[in-house]
Amino acid sequence: MVPGKAGPQLERLGRVPWPRQDNEATDAKAERLRQLWQALELKDKVVTSSMAGHAVIVKRVRFAKDRIRHLAAEVQKEAKQYIPFDINDVYLDFQDLGPESEQAGFHQVLLVASKKKMVHEVQNVLSAAGLGLSVLDVDAFALTNCFTFNYPEWSDKPTYLLDIGAQQSVFCVCAQGRPLFLREIAFGGHQITERLARTLEITKTEAEKLKVNGPKEEDASNIATVQDVLNKVFADWAQEIQRMLTFYQSSESGGLTSTRMLLSGGGSLISGLPERFAERLEMEVGLLDPFRRINISPNLFDRNYLTRTGPQFAVGTGLALRQAV
């Protein structure tokens, strides 16, 4: 994505499958990145990446207004009580979110920490692929950035965002251009793949194809089985989200609630998921369009393809917008 006269412009788009067996193999991941760079003919070798899961810790804390002037020093002094690791073993960053209210006398400050080991692993993969790292973001922040840019008219009211990955999902409550609440949920599309493989006694590769493409029309027995598996998994996910919402509302003093949720990530593209969530969570549920306000040349991209697959690029778009806005 590059800056343009009328705003950010999509220049290249690509994705590469990331098998679970490659998660610990630096060389395998680097080779896949090299192949992607070559296929897209990318010249820029410096990238923006992001982290999620246990690799990163995000805390929202309060600092008295009179301490904000020297916030960097105050954060270093107080971080130990919020970060469950040796402070010398982590990279620490922060952002002043502003005053809680005009009368409160306190500022909300967002603390972000990651073990240096985890950051170095990302750097090592990129270095092995011949790439450099300019910014290491957080998936949840990139998701919020993507939403905020593309849906400015929604900024006055809170919106729930859920990015469904293969192994885990990112949940955010976003309002006024900032994340009010962030959590990662231990479910993802691979659960469906594993359950289909186990139920139908097929390989995980066959189950993945079945999940994405659906059963063939002539196989009535598989249609019923696949739908039953999807219904049960969707029900479990909805229950987990409801527990998350209950926790958010009880833990956040005056937590702003929403009646709408936008889904993204590869798992969001499973047929019927938005409708099932809308029914079980009793709210408006749709798919996040990461290219809603991005300039796209019809000569370079198939808009129908972008519409069908767009939600899985939400985090990537949020990262790309750092350079393009």
C-alpha positions in Angstrom: 0.0 0.0 0.0 1.3 3.4 -0.9 0.2 7.1 -0.3 -1.8 8.6 -3.1 -3.3 12.0 -3.8 -6.8 10.7 -2.9 -5.6 8.6 0.0 -3.9 5.2 0.4 -3.7 3.1 -2.7 -3.4 -0.7 -2.9 -0.3 -1.5 -4.9 0.3 -5.2 -4.1 -1.6 -8.0 -2.3 -0.6 -11.5 -1.4 -0.8 -14.2 1.2 1.1 -17.4 1.8 -0.2 -20.5 3.7 1.6 -21.0 7.0 1.5 -24.7 8.0 1.5 -25.5 11.7 4.7 -27.5 11.2 6.5 -24.4 10.1 5.8 -22.4 13.3 9.1 -23.3 14.9 11.2 -23.5 11.7 13.0 -20.2 11.0 14.3 -21.4 7.7 10.9 -22.6 6.5 9.2 -19.4 7.4 12.0 -17.3 5.8 11.7 -19.3 2.6 8.0 -18.7 2.3 8.5 -15.0 2.8 11.2 -15.0 0.1 8.8 -16.7 -2.3 6.1 -14.2 -1.5 8.4 -11.2 -2.1 9.6 -12.7 -5.3 6.0 -13.5 -6.6 4.8 -9.9 -5.8 8.0 -8.4 -7.2 8.4 -6.2 -4.1 11.4 -3.9 -3.9 11.0 -2.6 -0.4 12.9 -4.8 2.0 11.9 -3.0 5.2 8.6 -4.2 6.7 6.1 -3.6 9.5 5.1 -6.7 11.4 3.0 -7.6 14.4 2.7 -10.0 17.3 -0.1 -11.6 19.3 -0.7 -14.3 21.8 1.6 -14.9 24.7 4.4 -13.0 22.8 3.0 -9.7 23.9 1.4 -8.2 27.0 -0.9 -5.2 26.9 -2.1 -3.4 30.0 -4.2 -0.2 30.5 -3.1 1.6 33.7 -3.7 4.9 35.5 -1.2 7.6 36.2 -1.8 10.8 38.1 -1.9 13.8 35.9 1.1 15.4 37.5 3.3 12.3 36.6 2.5 12.6 32.8 5.2 15.2 32.2 7.9 12.6 33.0 5.9 9.6 31.8 8.8 7.7 30.3 10.6 7.6 33.6 7.4 6.9 35.5 6.6 3.9 33.3 10.0 2.4 33.7 9.7 2.8 37.5 6.2 1.3 37.8 6.2 -1.3 35.0 7.4 -4.1 37.3 4.1 -4.3 39.0 2.2 -4.8 35.7 4.6 -7.0 33.7 5.0 -10.5 35.0 8.6 -10.9 33.7 12.0 -9.5 34.6 11.8 -6.0 33.3 15.3 -6.4 31.9 14.1 -9.3 29.6 11.4 -7.3 27.8 11.0 -4.4 25.4 8.6 -1.9 26.8 6.5 0.8 25.1 3.7 3.0 26.1 1.1 5.5 24.9 -0.7 8.2 26.8 -4.4 7.8 26.0 -5.3 11.1 27.7 -7.3 12.0 30.8 -10.0 9.7 32.1 -12.3 12.8 32.5 -11.9 16.5 33.1 -12.3 16.1 36.8 -10.6 12.7 37.5 -7.0 13.9 37.6 -5.8 10.7 36.1 -4.6 9.7 32.6 -5.1 6.3 31.0 -1.8 4.9 29.7 -1.4 1.9 27.5 1.6 -0.3 28.4 2.9 -2.9 25.8 5.7 -5.3 26.6 7.2 -8.3 24.8 10.0 -10.6 25.8 13.1 -9.7 23.9 13.5 -13.3 22.9 10.2 -13.2 21.0 11.1 -10.0 19.2 14.5 -11.4 18.2 12.7 -14.5 16.8 10.7 -12.2 14.5 13.8 -10.3 13.5 15.7 -13.5 12.8 13.0 -14.8 10.4 12.9 -11.5 8.6 16.7 -11.3 8.4 16.9 -14.9 7.0 14.4 -13.8 4.3 16.6 -10.8 3.5 14.2 -8.3 5.1 14.5 -5.6 7.8 12.0 -4.6 10.5 10.9 -1.0 10.9 8.0 -1.4 13.4 6.8 -4.3 15.5 3.1 -3.7 16.2 0.4 -5.7 18.0 -2.3 -7.5 16.0 -5.1 -5.9 18.1 -3.7 -2.4 17.4 -3.4 -3.1 13.7 -7.0 -4.4 13.6 -8.2 -1.2 15.4 -6.2 0.9 13.0 -7.8 -0.8 10.0 -11.3 -0.3 11.4 -10.8 3.3 12.4 -9.6 4.3 9.0 -12.3 2.5 7.1 -15.3 3.3 9.3 -14.8 6.9 10.5 -18.6 7.5 10.7 -18.7 4.8 13.4 -16.2 6.4 15.7 -18.8 8.0 18.0 -20.1 4.7 19.3 -18.3 1.5 20.4 -17.9 -1.4 18.1 -16.8 -5.0 18.8 -14.1 -6.3 16.5 -13.3 -10.0 16.3 -10.4 -11.3 14.1 -10.6 -15.1 13.8 -7.3 -16.7 13.0 -6.3 -20.3 12.6 -5.4 -21.0 16.3 -6.6 -18.0 18.2 -8.7 -14.9 17.8 -8.3 -11.2 18.7 -11.3 -9.4 20.3 -11.4 -5.6 20.7 -13.8 -3.0 21.9 -13.1 0.1 19.8 -14.4 3.6 20.2 -13.2 7.1 19.3 -10.3 5.7 17.3 -8.8 3.7 20.2 -9.1 0.2 21.7 -11.0 0.3 25.0 -10.6 -3.4 25.7 -8.3 -6.1 24.2 -8.3 -9.8 24.7 -7.2 -12.9 22.8 -9.5 -15.9 22.7 -8.3 -19.5 22.3 -10.4 -20.5 19.3 -9.8 -20.4 15.6 -10.6 -22.0 12.3 -8.3 -25.0 12.9 -10.8 -26.3 15.5 -13.3 -26.8 12.7 -10.7 -28.5 10.5 -9.8 -30.9 13.3 -13.4 -31.7 14.3 -14.3 -32.4 10.6 -11.3 -34.7 10.2 -12.2 -36.6 13.4 -15.9 -36.8 12.7 -15.6 -37.8 9.0 -12.4 -39.8 9.5 -10.6 -37.9 6.8 -7.2 -36.2 6.6 -6.8 -32.7 7.9 -5.9 -31.5 4.4 -9.2 -33.0 3.1 -11.1 -31.4 6.1 -9.6 -28.0 5.4 -10.8 -28.2 1.8 -14.2 -29.3 3.0 -14.3 -26.4 5.5 -13.4 -23.8 2.9 -15.3 -25.1 -0.2 -18.2 -27.0 1.5 -19.3 -30.6 0.7 -20.3 -31.5 -2.8 -24.1 -31.3 -3.5 -24.4 -34.9 -4.3 -23.0 -36.0 -1.0 -26.1 -35.4 1.2 -24.7 -37.2 4.2 -21.6 -35.0 4.4 -23.7 -31.9 4.0 -25.7 -32.7 7.1 -22.5 -33.7 9.1 -20.6 -30.6 8.1 -23.5 -28.4 9.0 -23.8 -30.1 12.4 -20.1 -29.6 13.1 -20.3 -25.9 12.1 -23.4 -25.3 14.3 -21.7 -26.8 17.3 -18.5 -24.9 16.9 -20.3 -21.7 16.2 -22.3 -22.2 19.4 -19.2 -22.8 21.4 -17.5 -19.7 19.9 -20.6 -17.5 20.6 -20.7 -18.7 24.2 -17.0 -17.8 24.6 -17.6 -14.4 23.2 -20.6 -13.9 25.5 -18.4 -14.7 28.5 -15.8 -12.2 27.2 -18.4 -9.5 26.9 -19.7 -10.3 30.4 -16.1 -10.0 31.8 -15.6 -6.7 29.9 -18.7 -5.2 31.2 -18.0 -6.2 34.8 -14.3 -5.4 34.8 -14.4 -2.1 33.1 -15.9 0.7 35.2 -18.5 2.3 32.9 -17.5 0.0 30.1 -19.2 1.1 26.8 -21.3 -1.6 25.2 -22.2 -2.1 21.6 -24.9 -3.6 19.5 -22.7 -4.4 16.5 -19.7 -6.6 15.7 -17.5 -6.8 12.7 -15.7 -10.0 11.9 -12.3 -10.4 10.1 -9.6 -13.0 9.7 -9.7 -16.2 7.6 -12.1 -17.9 10.0 -14.7 -15.1 9.5 -15.2 -16.3 5.9 -16.8 -19.7 6.9 -20.3 -19.7 5.5 -23.1 -18.8 7.9 -20.9 -17.5 10.7 -22.1 -13.9 10.8 -25.7 -15.0 10.8 -25.2 -17.5 13.6 -23.4 -15.0 15.7 -26.1 -12.4 15.1 -28.7 -14.9 16.3 -26.9 -16.1 19.4 -25.4 -12.8 20.5 -28.5 -10.8 19.6 -26.6 -8.0 17.8 -25.8 -6.8 14.3 -22.9 -8.9 12.9 -21.1 -8.3 9.6 -17.8 -8.7 7.9 -15.1 -6.0 8.2 -14.1 -4.5 4.8 -10.4 -3.5 5.1 -10.5 -1.9 1.6 -13.6 0.2 2.2 -11.8 3.5 1.8 -8.7 2.3 0.0 -8.2 3.4 -3.6 -8.1 0.3 -5.8 -7.3 0.2 -9.5 -9.7 -2.0 -11.5 -6.8 -2.7 -13.8 -4.8 -4.2 -11.1 -7.3 -6.0 -8.9 -10.5 -8.0 -9.2 -12.9 -6.2 -6.9 -15.0 -9.4 -6.5 -12.0 -11.3 -5.3 -11.2 -8.5 -2.8 -14.8 -8.6 -1.6 -14.8 -12.4 -1.1 -11.4 -12.6 0.7 -11.0 -9.1 2.1 -11.7 -9.7 5.8 -8.6 -12.0 6.1 -6.4 -9.0 5.2 -7.6 -6.7 8.1 -4.5 -6.9 10.3 -2.2 -6.6 7.3 -4.1 -3.6 6.1 -3.9 -2.0 9.5 -0.1 -2.5 9.4 0.2 -1.1 5.8 -1.8 2.0 6.7 1.1 3.0 9.1 3.2 3.9 6.0 0.4 5.0 3.7 -1.5 7.5 5.8 
